[in-house]
Amino acid sequence: MAEYIDRDALLAEAKRISGPMTGDGWDNWGVYALINRQPAVDVRPVVRGRWLHKETTDHFHVVGQCSVCKERKRIDNFCPNCGADMR
């Protein structure tokens, strides 16, 4: 699974380090340029919830109330109303 980083935090940390980079001859400006050239990805924070007040319906489905949006829905790994991760 891919891991995502905060570009601004990485640039701040790179700027905190002074002097030329060792090894392959890269200087700080080369590192800054490399970081800034990396493509941005569209991610959003994971919202986690849990099912409250679980009960079985007449049709043998288990329903519960989402702890995030408070809607009563059929229990699954994700809330179908707000998308909260229920695992």
C-alpha positions, 0 to 999 in steps of 0.5 A: 500500500502506498504511503503519503507524506506532507510535502510542506513538512518534508520541505521544512525538514529539508530546509532545517538541514544546512550544507550540501548533501553527502554522497551523490553530490546533491545540494539542498536546492536540488533536493527542494526541486526534487520534492516540489516536482513530485506529483500530488495525490488526492487523499482524504483522512479516514473517518472511523466509526462503529455501529451502535444499537445493533438489532436484527430486522424482520428480514434477518438483516442486522442494522445499527446506528453509525457513531459518526452520522447517527443514521441507522443502516444495514451493518457493513464494513463502511457506513453507506451514508457517510463512508466512515470505516467501521472495521 
